[in-house]
Amino acid sequence: MLIILKKIKKMNIYFNGINLNRLIIRRIRKVKLFNYLFPIRPGGGPEYSYRVWVRHLKKLKKYGIDNIPDTVAELGPGRSLGTGIASLLSGANSYYALDVQNYITKEELLNDFDALLKIFQNKKLDNDTFAFDLFPDSLLEKTLNEERIKEIRKDLEQNGANGKFIKYFAPWNDDNIVEYNSVDFIFSQCVLEHVDDLKDCYFSMFKWMKPGAYSSHLVDFMCHTFTKEWNGHWAFSEKQWSFIRGSKAWAINRQPASKHIELINDLNFSIIEFLRTKANQGDGIKRSKLNKEFSHLTNEDLETTFLDYLIRK
């Protein structure tokens, strides 16, 4: 079955702009046994986790926030809590992971901890340079203190992702799971495009954040291989899209950049940094191809592939 799946993925056959191999795989995903045997497990390895954490910290440092946030929360960490482990090793004291499904085991958690500890101790990566500006020796002497490392690892050994240092909430369908006004920093990496109820998600983040806390997000507005054109997902009605995606699992919500801006403004977040990446002129579908349900998209919406922003409560 796995061999067949790999062959299907390489076919790249399109019909009316729809990726047919994606369509087939999404339908197979409806079979519970198949999902059990071959689960969707988004995420990356230890070096990827380290780079994600560094990426978001650099945003804070750019605006004069040099201290490592004490209480950190991540939306959609996927198969690895490595980014949260990196936050602990660099000085955070609490990490909350919030996802729709539990993807990890205690063994994987400990393996990630050991791998990331090695990166911080050796200050070396295979495919990148260590961020000495973010993690100076004076900081690491404290955060990698032998007693502190023993305490964190023992907690993970005994409690897994539900102990003193890490709390993993899956599914996170209730904003009461995190104490209000308790989080110093919330971040996500290409996750918010998968959240069906964005309004509730932003409102939950607002309630969890302390006054003055920061939130950093990278949002991907592309089709995620569902269609031939990068923005082809806006050419279909909701009914058509329901058929195309086949399953809600790790689908995309098709909300444009302007929707995120609207929700940020409605909650009176302060926008500290707002970077927009646009497609090359001529790429993707044109306004004439939009389904009427998306006729309201601005020209910038139609061109925006990524938003990278930092906001403050």
N, C-alpha and C positions, 0 to 999 in steps of 0.2 A: 504493500500500500504506500509506503513512504517513497519508494522508487517511482511509482506512478505519479505521486504528487509532485515530485521534483521535475518529472518530464512535463507535466501539465504547466508548471510555473514557467518553463522555458518556451512555451509555445507562442505566447504573445499574439493571439488572434483577436482581432477587434471586429465588432459588428455594430453599426450605428454609433460608433465612438465608445462602446462598452468593451471592457477587457473580459473576454469570455472565459479565460482560464481562471481569473479572479472570481467570476460568477460561479463557476463549477465548484471551486474550493470552498467558497462561502456556503454553498448548499451542503457539501459534505460536512461542514462544521456543525450543521444542525443535528447530526447524529451524536448522541451523548457518549457512546462508547468511543467514537473516533476522537472526540475532544479529550476524553480521559487518557487515551493512549498517546495522542499527539497534541498536548495543550498549547494554546497561544501563550508564549512567555516573552513578552517584550522586555528589553533591557540590554545591558552590555556587561563587559568584563570589568575587572578592578581598575585598569588604567582609564577606561571610558568613564567610570564613576568618579574617579579622581578629577578628570578634566571637566566634567559637568560641574562639580563642586567649585573648582577653581574659576570656571567661567562666571558663575553667579557671584562669587565673592569679589571678583574683579570689578563688577558693576558697583558694589558697595564701596570698595576702596576708591574708585574713580570720583566718588562724591564725598570723600572724607570720612567714611565709616571704616575705621581700621580694626576695631575689635571684632572678634569672632562672635556671632550671635549665640546667646546662651541656650535658647529654646528654638529649635528648628523644625519645620514641618515640610514634607514633600508630598505633592500630589502625583499619583501614578508612578511609583518607582519601578514597577514591573517585577522582573524575576530576581533582581538584586537590590539589596538595601545598601549597596556599596557607597553611594553618595552620602547617605546618612552616617555610615561608619567613618567616612572621610571627615564629616563635620565633627564627630566626636573626637577623632584623633587630632584635629586641629584646634579643639578647645570648647566645642559645644558640650553642654551637660545633659541635654535631652533632645531626642529626635523622634518625631512622629511621622510614620509612613501611612499614607491613606490611599487605598486602592479599591477596585471593584471586586477583586478576587485575590485569594492568598496563593502566591506563586512560589514561595520559598520554603525551604526546610532548615532545620537547625544546622545540619551539616554544611549546607551551602552558605549559611550565615557565618559560621566559624571560618570556612575557607576564605570567604571574602574579607573577613576581619584580618586574618593572617597575611593575606596578599597585600592589603592596603597598609597594614602596619609595616610591612617590608618596604613599601614605597616611601613611607614617611621616614622610616629609620635610615634607609640608604640614600634618600633624597635623589632617587634615580628612577627614570622610566625608560622603557624600551623605545617608545615612539614619540617622546616629548621631553621637554626640559622641566625640571622641578621649579615650582614657583617660590623661589627664595624670598621674593618681596612680600608675599602673603604669609609665608611660614618661616620667619627668621629663627635662628638658633635659640634666641632668648625665649621665644614662644614654645618651641618644640621641647625644650628642656623641661617645661612644666607639663605640657599636654601628653608627652610620652614618658613621663615619670614612671618608673618600674611599678610602683604600687598602684598608680592609676590604671595602667594597662592591665595589670593582674585583676583589678576590681572589675573593669569593663568585660574582660574575657570570661571571668567567672560568672558574671551576671548572664552573659549570652549562653554559656554552657548550661546553666541551671534553668534559665527562663526563656531562652530563645528570643523571639521578637516581642516579648511581652514582659519586660522586666523594668529595672530602674532606668536604664539608659535609652532603650528603644521600645517604642510601643507601636505595634502594627495593627491598623484598623482596616479590616477587609471583610465584608464590604463596608464602606463608610457612607451610609445613607441617612445619617442622623448627625446634625451639627453639634449635638450635646456630647458627643464622644470626646471632644476636646474642650477643655475649660475655656470659657470666654475670656478675652483680654489676657491671654497667657503666652502667646507665641511672639517671638522677636523677629522671625524671618520665615516666610513661606516661599517656596519656589516650585517650578515645574519645567520639564524639558519636553516639548512637543507632546503635551498631554491634553491641554484644554480644548483642542479641536475634536477630542473624543468624548467630551462630557455633554450628555444630552440636555441637562438642565443647567445652562450656564448661569442664569440669574441666581439660582439657589447656591451654586458653587461660589460665585463671587460674594454673595451675602454671608455664606459660612466663613469664608476667609476673613471677611471684615470683622465678624464677631470673634474669631479666634485671635486676631492680631491685637497686641497691646497698642495703646495710643502711641504714635510715633514709630511703630514697627514698619518694616519694609517687606515688599513682595516682588519677586522677580520671575518673569515668565518668557519662554520662547514658544510661539504658537505657529504651527504649520498650516497654511490654508490650501495646500495643494491636494490633488485628488487621491493620493495614497494608492496609486495604480488602479483605481476603479475604472478610470476612463483613459482614452488615448491622449487627450489634451490635459495639461496640468490643472486647468480650471473647468474641465468638462462636467464635473459633478453638479454645476449650476445650470446645466441644460435640461434637467429632468424635474418633473413634478414630484411632490412628496410620495404619491402613490407609486410612480415609476421607480423612484429611488428606493423605496421599501423593497421592491422586487430585486433591484440591482444588488443591494447590499446583502440580501439573503438572511443575514443574522445581525443582531444588534452588537454582538461581541466585537469590540475594537473597530466599530464603524466610525464614520466621521459625522459631526453634527451639521456641517455645511454652513455654519454661521460665519459671516464675513468679518473683516477687521473692524468695520464700523460698529458692529454689535458689541464687541469687546470695549471699544471706546465709550459707547453709550452706557454700559454697565459700570465702568470705572467712574465715569462722571456722575452717574446717579447716586453712587455711594460716597461721593465727595472725596475719593482718593486724590492725593496730589501726585501728578505725573512727574517723576524725577528724570527719567530718560525714556525716549520713545523712538525706536529705530524701525524703519519700514524697509523691507527688501521687496523689490518689484521684478516682475518677469521682463525679459527682453521684449522690446517693442515688436509686435507681430506674432508673438507666441500665444498659444491658447485660443479659446473661442472668443468671438466678438460679441458685442452687446446684442446684435440681431439674433444670436443663437441662444440667448438666455431664456429659460422658462419664465412664464409670466409671474411665477411666485418669487422670482429673483430680479424682476425688472427694476426694483428699488436700489439695486447695488450702485454705489458710486463708481466713477471711473477708477478711483484709487482701489476700491474693493476688487474690481475686476482685474487689477494688475498686481495686487499684493500677494506675495508668496509666503512671507514670514513677517511676524511682529516680534520684536525683542524689546521688552520694556521693564522698567523699575518703577514701582509706585509706593507711596507712603500713606499710612492711615493718619 
